[in-house]
Amino acid sequence: MPRSPAAGRSFWPVFFIFLKLGLTSFGGPVAHLAYFHDEFVTRRQWLTARSYADVVALCQFLPGPASSQVGIALGLSRAGYRGALAAWAGFTLPSALVMILLGLGIAHHHAALPPGVLHGLKVVAVAVIAQAVWGMARTLCPDVPRITLMAAMACVALAAPAAWSQAGVIAASALLGLRLCKPPLSAGSDPLPLSVSRRTGALSLCLFAVLLVGLPLLAQLHPDQTLLMADAFYRVGSLVFGGGHVVLPLLQAEVVPHGWVNNDIFLAGYGAAQALPGPLFTFSAFLGAAMNTPPSGVFGGAICLLAIFTPSFLLVTGVLPYWERLRRSPRMQAALCGVNAGVVGLLLAALYQPVWTSAILTSQDFGLAICALIALMFWKLPPWLVVLTVGAVGGWLSL
């Protein structure tokens, strides 16, 4: 078997480039993809624009954080498997370390903060998720069948707000998408600059499935808290189509009902996560650090962070050898259209419960949420500035 040219390249340049992006990439997944395009297509010419578009399409097809998966694929293309790990580490660790520190601070010293600050962070979450629902609905639900599917799945999620029901919503959306959706024909593409053998892809997919099925069984046989956490966060990373904000309802259903994290701390941490660069999935590190039961702190944050991102590595390397066939399958594209509409419905349900019901308690809260939404959507202010401002206003109102 010929050796891939990427295998001979050093991974350190990949790490430092992605570290710069991890420190400066504010704005969420869509903005991250724009930063990547500018850095790797326009400036460095690691791949063509059409190849980059195909990498993005592949990662949007997969469950998990799309922008992080694009980074993993770019690192893989440049320096092999070490490059993939280097790209993930550089892009993820800056915000993950800050989120662990925030988790430790809010979990153990939240009494020292004015109550209004924590409540202000929850109000910010309302505005951020409302903006995400609006933007995703416009893109992913452009016609009556998909709008109807979105609304129906939101109702199902509200009627049965359990973790298993969200997986059912995704599966039902895929089946309904086969009947309701008519995706456009695939355009031409340039070859992807990625070399993964079919054997490696099959092994990765098998390991992904073994962990997805085996971790819950192992956690039942040996109910250790570390295994329970690894199972919950691995499952979320395996099932969350749409990435970014869509992770909120799945994580909330896993950690709050079990009493691992208080719902107020959960939403406050989610609001604070909007002020940081890098992937939103580093919110998992905050939750691991803020756990009410050990392991927590740095160790808990590391467990949850690694568990939620592991499916991304396995899926990217597993699906790559088969992507050309999958991308041309009309049935697969139709199912994906249905899944996308379903995840918007999940996010719409989460906007009401738990976000709205726990944050909008007074007319002042409603007014503050409207101002935050306008600042994000129309004034185009950076999320970190809106988070800091609303947190400060919430603290001032509580005095």
Summary of the structure (lengths in Angstrom):
residues: 399
radius of gyration: 20.4
end to end distance: 68.9
largest distance: 68.9
contacts: 1481
relative contact order: 0.18
helix: 79%
strand: 0%
